[in-house]
């Protein structure tokens, strides 16, 4: 592993932080923490921790000896000084004399001795950092180290690789007990330059930031070299179907299978992130991949990300996709059954009250294709995929030099169901549309953009489709929540299909369609040329049908229902003069929405429409407002507020109506009027 320390970069960071009142020790601690955190083979997504012992001044000017240690929730790759909260050393060192200390009391002790009470919780391994006498301490979950410690008889192998230069610490759950044992190992031989934590990772330390970092890279490199030199050939590869299905063929099926049913047609859905490479495929094509996946995680910290380990499913045969849904669901059911038994068995060992986490897998390995990370958000799904890549690297190394033998699931349970982690999860309340994917056509227009933004604010990931790709991208950025923009001419079936395929590629599927795109042409119907009317039908009717067909295709594969939402306009109910080219296809779209409700309600797919009127947008432009108000013989202001409420209706009002329909789980075949009150456009 390359040593990335650079004197000039280190001194620049010291100088930059000095301008902000941050001392040299903490600045260099930030520098090397980022070096470690930027290497996924060492640290992933909140894992690992670092510390330095220095001095800090409290709010009344008193100076204290403190431990600045990584705070909970901070990513080492992008850490800032505030991500290393300062804890008074005196109280931490006194804790060593205690015989026992519960996790809750340990956290209370650490929080009560923070210099800044607003700081995040210090790492669960704070006491281990404090008890070691060195100024700088680093901890990672190096995949090369894990290849060595994840063996049935790891202690002699550790001795073979590192000699007496690193102390050996048997596996103990992170916290007070581990800190006590680890420092006793160090005290028995203070000449060691680090500690190997069995089934867990590595600590290195030093008198300065560079020394601790150099030692980490040195010993990780020793592990990498040992695996490379002593590794044996890969295992036999499984036979694959003559014609493999594509990832997009199975993504909706898999995504639907891992959704958590809440009963009566309600689901907590997952986002899926597909990941592949030659290295991934080469490994998961092993004949023993299911057995390797069943052994567990390479380091216990990963249980928070991928539970007890990955799920492996068979390679999908493109000629037998009709049978594959049952195969996938069978494997998910088996995973859920095993996880439930794991929880119930270990939960029964004491009187602690726990709530079982949802039992769905978070990482699925598909021979021939790659792997899918699953999570309630795209961020969580990508983290699961990242973890999967490092799991593969660690297991590949362990199998190369022996046999992958990770921590037992019985020992894993106390960490996955750590009381403090349970409390953190309990406080993380999902939003109404968390885990769902909405595709919005005409997404860069006023109504489409407002709808996408509102749905994203309520937890959905938005796929914003618009004729102008740059505007679609801008609307996606404004919506936030990892939404994406796609340029497409939705009157062309191939481009419509490609937009939905992109949604599947990025998120794994689609749950909500807002079929919103439209444009208006004026003219008296008896004098309208056929080309104009047909053009209007292509956009204002057939594009809605094409979008709905694509959405239903995916929703049926997912098997978790879905929602079709159509913007039909008041013209479908109350036509205006010289507006037949727009109103007639919109009337057809209104009845299209009801036909979908009729034909697909049995599959949990709801279909509703919004009947909106006089919304300032790309369709109802200033020029159009002038024209329509003139046709009705009123002023523009009177035209825009010509309703029972006497108020102008906005795109945000329409977005609210779409959101209501998306959340109304027992409403289908509905038409919601958003026009401020127009009796002539009201339905019977």
Secondary structure, DSSP 8 states (H G I E B T S, - for coil): ------HHHHHHHHHHHHTTT--HHHHHHHHHHHHHHT-TTT--TT--EEEEEEEEE-TTS-EEEEEEEEBTT--GGG--GGGEEEEEHHHHHHGGG-S---HHHHHHHHHHTBSSTTS--B-TTHHHHHHS--SEEEEE--HHHHHHHSSTTHHHHHHHHHTTSEEEE----TTHHHHHHHHHHHHHTTT-SEEEETTTEEEEEESSHHHHHHHHHHHHHHHHHHHHHH------B----SSB--HHHHHHHHHHHTSEEEETTEEE--EEEEE--HHHHHHHTBTTHHHHHHH--SSGGGHHHHTT--EEE---BGGGHHHHHHHHHHHHHHHHHHHHHHHHHHHTTS-----------SEEEETTTEEEEEESSHHHHHHHHHHHHHHHHHHHHHHHHS------HHHHHHHHT-HHHHHHHHT----TTTT-EEEEETTTSHHHHHHHHHHHHTT-EEEEEESSHHHHHHHHHHH-TT-EEEE--TTSHHHHHHHHHHHHHHHS--SEEEE-------B-GGG--HHHHHHHHIIIIIHHHHHHHHHHHHHHHHTS-EEEEEE--GGGTS--TTBHHHHHHHHHHHHHHHHHHHHHGGGTEEEEEEEE----SSSS-HHHHHHHHHHHTS-HHHHHT-STT-----HHHHHHHHHHHHH-TT--S-EEEESS--GGG---
